Amino acid sequence: MIVTVTPNAALDVTYTVDSLVPDAVHRARDVRRRAGGKGVNVARVLHALGADVRAVVTAGGATGAEFAADLGAAGLPADLVPIDGETRRTTTVLSAVDGSVTLLNEPGPELSAAEWALLAERVRRREPEVLVCSGSLPPGAPPDGYARLLAGRTSVLDTSGAALLPGLAGRPAVVKPNLEELREVTGLDDPIAAAAELRKAGAGAVVVSLGADGLLAVTAAGTWHATPSKVLTGNSTGAGDAVVAALALGLCRREPWPEILRRAVALSGAAVLGPLAGDVDLAHYHRELAAVRVRPEGES
């Protein structure tokens, strides 16, 4: 089983507008609400692929009740950790004219020590083959909270900022920053050199999201660059979570890195074509699998 952990879960609200213009009144074409947070999105992708997955998430207040109801309606296996605070909301504004995406993320409620301990116990009880820890740590969580959850497990860590470096003490099998997050945490512009620093700090492998240029993987077995067959436009908010889903599935199946990266790039594109974060266009995914190019870094 793959277990995803989302300690700072959110109800995602997505507005689609004709175009986003500062200092203007906008009428939304469409408004959608669903349970989200990075780990939930990862679990949705894995569930769509038929994988054995369970999401461990926090939920509290009226928003938490709406969040839980949506998970139930989706049939997504989940362990809900009740909290006293109100589940946060994230707001996405998608511009139809150019595909640009604007995100507004609330900080989330503060977790008590008892609530964090309950979340950790839910993870231990599941005994995951692969553990995925995604997203920000909420206020009140221990700074090394991810390291404690990851320790001794095959795992993927997808976080940034203050939570990333302490999380490496848990020795995750894979860390998945984007270029900006990698630069922020290392101070280095060269992604290969920066990834090497994260590996020295405890990461087994580093997979860097390069946006339209695909993925860069720096691992003990080698360094690869995986690129899609074409650039896609759509809703990019769940693309990174789809990559994490592919990484977790590849670890669970003990696949070689080129195969893992091929699936990751194909799933990322399929997520861009999905209407909401956590959705994937499975037809595109299956077509793209054979078209993704994976080559050793430095090879033209």
C-alpha positions as CSV (number, residue, x, y, z in Angstrom):
1,M,0.0,0.0,0.0
2,I,1.1,3.6,-0.7
3,V,0.1,6.0,2.0
4,T,0.0,9.8,1.4
5,V,0.1,12.3,4.3
6,T,-1.3,15.7,4.0
7,P,-1.1,17.5,7.4
8,N,-2.2,20.8,6.0
9,A,-5.1,19.7,3.9
10,A,-7.4,22.1,2.2
11,L,-10.7,22.5,0.4
12,D,-9.7,23.6,-3.1
13,V,-12.0,26.2,-4.7
14,T,-11.3,26.7,-8.4
15,Y,-12.7,29.7,-10.4
16,T,-12.5,29.8,-14.2
17,V,-12.7,33.3,-15.6
18,D,-12.4,34.7,-19.1
19,S,-9.2,36.5,-18.2
20,L,-7.7,37.7,-15.0
21,V,-7.2,41.5,-14.9
22,P,-5.9,43.4,-11.8
23,D,-8.3,45.9,-10.3
24,A,-11.3,44.5,-12.2
25,V,-14.5,42.8,-11.4
26,H,-14.6,39.2,-12.7
27,R,-17.6,36.9,-13.3
28,A,-16.6,33.3,-13.0
29,R,-17.6,30.9,-15.8
30,D,-17.4,28.0,-13.4
31,V,-16.7,27.3,-9.7
32,R,-15.6,23.9,-8.4
33,R,-14.9,22.7,-4.9
34,R,-13.2,19.6,-3.8
35,A,-11.0,18.1,-1.1
36,G,-7.4,18.9,-1.8
37,G,-3.9,19.4,-0.6
38,K,-0.9,17.9,-2.3
39,G,-1.1,14.5,-0.7
40,V,-4.8,14.2,-1.5
41,N,-4.1,15.0,-5.1
42,V,-1.3,12.4,-5.2
43,A,-3.8,9.8,-3.8
44,R,-6.4,10.8,-6.4
45,V,-4.0,10.1,-9.2
46,L,-2.9,6.8,-7.8
47,H,-6.5,5.8,-7.2
48,A,-7.3,6.6,-10.9
49,L,-4.4,4.3,-11.9
50,G,-5.9,1.5,-9.8
51,A,-3.1,1.5,-7.2
52,D,-3.6,0.5,-3.5
53,V,-3.5,3.9,-1.8
54,R,-4.8,5.6,1.3
55,A,-4.7,9.2,2.2
56,V,-4.0,10.3,5.8
57,V,-5.4,13.9,6.2
58,T,-6.5,16.4,8.8
59,A,-10.0,17.8,8.9
60,G,-11.8,20.2,11.1
61,G,-14.8,22.5,11.3
62,A,-17.5,23.0,8.7
63,T,-15.0,23.2,5.9
64,G,-13.5,19.9,7.2
65,A,-16.9,18.3,7.0
66,E,-17.3,19.4,3.4
67,F,-13.8,18.1,2.7
68,A,-14.6,14.7,4.2
69,A,-17.9,14.5,2.3
70,D,-16.1,15.1,-0.9
71,L,-13.5,12.3,-0.2
72,G,-16.3,9.9,0.5
73,A,-18.2,10.9,-2.7
74,A,-15.0,10.3,-4.7
75,G,-14.5,6.8,-3.1
76,L,-11.0,7.7,-2.1
77,P,-9.8,5.6,0.8
78,A,-8.8,8.0,3.7
79,D,-8.0,8.2,7.3
80,L,-9.3,11.4,8.7
81,V,-7.5,13.0,11.7
82,P,-10.0,15.2,13.5
83,I,-8.6,18.6,14.5
84,D,-10.1,21.5,16.5
85,G,-9.2,24.1,13.9
86,E,-11.0,24.9,10.7
87,T,-9.7,23.2,7.6
88,R,-8.1,25.8,5.3
89,R,-9.2,26.7,1.8
90,T,-7.0,27.3,-1.3
91,T,-8.3,29.4,-4.2
92,T,-7.2,28.9,-7.8
93,V,-8.2,31.4,-10.5
94,L,-7.8,29.9,-14.0
95,S,-7.7,32.3,-16.9
96,A,-9.4,30.7,-20.0
97,V,-7.8,33.1,-22.5
98,D,-4.2,32.2,-21.7
99,G,-4.2,29.3,-19.3
100,S,-2.5,31.2,-16.5
101,V,-3.1,30.0,-13.0
102,T,-3.2,32.2,-9.9
103,L,-3.1,30.6,-6.4
104,L,-4.2,31.9,-3.0
105,N,-3.2,29.6,-0.2
106,E,-4.4,30.1,3.4
107,P,-1.9,29.2,6.1
108,G,-4.0,26.5,7.8
109,P,-5.1,25.9,11.4
110,E,-2.6,25.2,14.2
111,L,-2.3,21.6,15.2
112,S,-1.9,20.6,18.8
113,A,0.8,18.1,19.9
114,A,-2.0,15.5,20.5
115,E,-3.3,16.0,17.0
116,W,0.1,15.6,15.4
117,A,0.6,12.4,17.5
118,L,-2.7,11.0,16.3
119,L,-1.7,11.7,12.6
120,A,1.6,9.9,13.2
121,E,-0.2,7.0,14.8
122,R,-2.5,6.7,11.8
123,V,0.5,6.4,9.5
124,R,2.2,3.8,11.7
125,R,-0.9,1.7,11.8
126,R,-1.0,1.4,8.0
127,E,2.6,0.1,7.6
128,P,3.0,1.6,4.1
129,E,5.2,0.1,1.5
130,V,5.8,3.6,0.3
131,L,5.1,6.8,2.3
132,V,4.5,10.1,0.6
133,C,4.7,13.3,2.7
134,S,3.4,16.3,0.7
135,G,2.8,20.0,1.2
136,S,3.5,22.5,3.9
137,L,3.7,21.7,7.6
138,P,0.8,23.4,9.5
139,P,1.4,25.8,12.4
140,G,2.1,23.8,15.5
141,A,3.6,20.8,13.7
142,P,7.2,19.9,14.9
143,P,9.8,21.4,12.5
144,D,11.2,17.9,12.0
145,G,7.7,16.3,11.7
146,Y,8.3,14.9,8.3
147,A,11.7,13.5,9.2
148,R,10.0,11.6,12.1
149,L,7.3,10.2,9.8
150,L,9.8,9.2,7.0
151,A,12.5,7.6,9.2
152,G,13.0,3.9,8.3
153,R,10.5,3.9,5.4
154,T,10.7,3.9,1.6
155,S,9.4,7.4,1.0
156,V,8.9,10.4,-1.2
157,L,9.1,14.0,0.2
158,D,7.5,16.9,-1.6
159,T,7.7,20.0,0.4
160,S,9.6,23.3,0.3
161,G,10.9,26.2,2.4
162,A,11.4,25.6,6.1
163,A,10.1,22.0,6.0
164,L,12.4,20.7,3.3
165,L,15.9,20.6,4.9
166,P,14.7,19.2,8.3
167,G,12.8,16.6,6.4
168,L,16.0,15.3,4.8
169,A,17.0,13.9,8.2
170,G,14.4,11.2,7.6
171,R,16.4,10.0,4.6
172,P,13.6,10.0,2.0
173,A,14.2,7.8,-1.1
174,V,13.2,10.7,-3.3
175,V,12.7,14.4,-2.9
176,K,10.8,16.4,-5.6
177,P,11.5,20.1,-5.6
178,N,10.9,22.5,-8.5
179,L,13.7,24.7,-9.8
180,E,12.7,27.7,-7.6
181,E,12.4,25.6,-4.5
182,L,15.7,23.9,-5.2
183,R,17.4,27.3,-5.6
184,E,15.8,28.7,-2.5
185,V,17.0,25.9,-0.2
186,T,20.5,25.5,-1.6
187,G,21.3,29.0,-3.0
188,L,22.7,27.3,-6.2
189,D,21.6,28.1,-9.7
190,D,23.0,24.8,-11.2
191,P,20.2,22.2,-10.6
192,I,22.6,19.3,-10.8
193,A,24.9,20.8,-8.2
194,A,22.0,21.8,-6.0
195,A,20.4,18.3,-6.3
196,A,23.8,16.8,-5.2
197,E,23.7,19.0,-2.1
198,L,20.3,17.6,-1.2
199,R,21.6,14.1,-1.7
200,K,24.5,14.8,0.7
201,A,21.9,16.0,3.2
202,G,20.0,12.8,3.2
203,A,17.9,12.4,0.0
204,G,18.4,9.2,-1.9
205,A,17.5,10.8,-5.2
206,V,16.3,14.2,-6.3
207,V,13.8,14.7,-9.1
208,V,13.5,18.3,-10.2
209,S,10.4,19.7,-11.9
210,L,11.5,21.8,-14.9
211,G,8.1,22.9,-16.0
212,A,7.6,22.5,-19.8
213,D,11.2,21.1,-20.0
214,G,10.2,18.0,-18.1
215,L,12.1,16.4,-15.2
216,L,15.7,16.2,-14.1
217,A,16.6,13.1,-11.9
218,V,19.9,13.0,-10.0
219,T,20.2,9.6,-8.4
220,A,22.8,7.1,-7.2
221,A,22.3,5.2,-10.4
222,G,22.8,8.2,-12.7
223,T,21.4,11.5,-13.9
224,W,18.6,11.7,-16.5
225,H,16.6,14.3,-18.3
226,A,13.0,13.3,-19.3
227,T,11.0,15.5,-21.7
228,P,7.5,15.4,-23.0
229,S,6.6,15.0,-26.7
230,K,5.0,18.5,-26.7
231,V,4.1,21.4,-24.5
232,L,0.6,21.4,-23.2
233,T,-1.6,24.2,-21.9
234,G,-4.2,23.8,-19.2
235,N,-4.4,23.7,-15.4
236,S,-0.9,23.1,-14.1
237,T,-1.7,23.1,-10.4
238,G,-1.7,19.3,-10.1
239,A,1.2,18.5,-12.4
240,G,3.7,18.2,-9.6
241,D,1.4,16.0,-7.6
242,A,1.0,13.6,-10.6
243,V,4.8,13.4,-10.8
244,V,4.9,12.4,-7.1
245,A,2.3,9.7,-7.7
246,A,4.5,8.3,-10.5
247,L,7.5,8.3,-8.2
248,A,5.7,6.5,-5.4
249,L,4.3,3.9,-7.8
250,G,7.7,3.3,-9.3
251,L,9.3,2.8,-5.9
252,C,6.5,0.4,-4.9
253,R,7.1,-1.6,-8.1
254,R,11.0,-1.2,-7.9
255,E,11.2,0.0,-11.4
256,P,14.3,1.4,-13.1
257,W,14.7,5.2,-13.2
258,P,14.1,5.7,-16.9
259,E,10.7,3.9,-16.6
260,I,9.7,5.9,-13.5
261,L,10.6,9.1,-15.2
262,R,8.7,8.2,-18.4
263,R,5.5,7.6,-16.4
264,A,6.1,10.8,-14.3
265,V,6.3,13.0,-17.4
266,A,3.3,11.3,-19.0
267,L,1.2,11.7,-15.9
268,S,2.3,15.3,-15.4
269,G,1.0,16.2,-18.9
270,A,-2.2,14.2,-18.2
271,A,-2.7,16.3,-15.1
272,V,-2.4,19.5,-17.0
273,L,-5.2,18.4,-19.2
274,G,-7.4,17.5,-16.2
275,P,-10.0,20.0,-15.1
276,L,-8.9,20.1,-11.4
277,A,-5.8,19.2,-9.4
278,G,-5.8,15.4,-8.8
279,D,-7.5,14.7,-12.2
280,V,-5.6,13.1,-15.1
281,D,-6.5,12.5,-18.7
282,L,-5.8,8.8,-18.8
283,A,-6.1,8.6,-22.6
284,H,-3.3,11.2,-23.0
285,Y,-1.2,9.4,-20.3
286,H,-1.3,6.1,-22.2
287,R,-0.5,7.8,-25.5
288,E,2.3,9.8,-24.0
289,L,4.1,6.9,-22.3
290,A,5.7,5.8,-25.5
291,A,6.5,9.3,-26.6
292,V,8.4,10.7,-23.6
293,R,12.1,10.9,-24.2
294,V,14.5,9.9,-21.3
295,R,18.2,10.4,-21.9
296,P,21.3,10.5,-19.7
297,E,22.1,14.1,-18.8
298,G,24.7,15.5,-21.1
299,E,23.6,13.4,-24.1
300,S,22.2,15.5,-26.9
